[in-house]
Amino acid sequence: MDDRFNSQPSLYGQSTGQLGVERNRVLRNTYMLLAASLVPTVLGAWAGLHLGLAQWMLTNPGMGMLLFLGGAFGLMFVVERNKNSGAGVAWLMAFTFFMGMMLSQMLSFVLGLANGVQLISMAFGGTALIFAVMASLATVVKRDLSGLSKFLFVGVIMLIIAALRTSGCRCQR
């Protein structure tokens, strides 16, 4: 790539090379924060399973829904209010811990299946792998990929339609 493209001034008074460095720093910090937020999520799921939150939510569905909505929206509000301070990071970790606790009902159901541990392990491993690939691509690729947005959106819609069609299929034998 020619160096003269990196020395052109941008709208913000910085050269495009400086914007690239800033972009990589922001991406690196974002992915580090996302990776760090997995820890309280896992701890929250573990705590929810061991405290019996899933059983309580099954026996009290109305209260469980109110707990979820109140906790989720309350913590989202607090995170938004503190987004420009260090307290915002702590509140984000509290939010992910809470969301992990709310996963306990689904996790207890899946763990009750014969291959529940394998299902959860595959979901976690697949998510971690996709996350690692996306983080690597975001920091390595220098091209603007916004032109792919329409193509990818159509692909997601097609996947959703295919999933709905296969899940609704009642094959007779």
Secondary structure, 3 states (H helix, E strand, C coil): CCHHHCCCECCCCCEHHHHHHHHHHHHHHHHHHHHHHHHHHHHHHHHHHHHCHHHHHHHCHHHHHHHHHHHHHHHHHHHHHCCCCHHHHHHHHHHHHHHHHHCHHHHHHHHCCCCHHHHHHHHHHHHHHHHHHHHHHHHHCCCCCHHHHHHHHHHHHHHHHHHHHHHCCCCCC
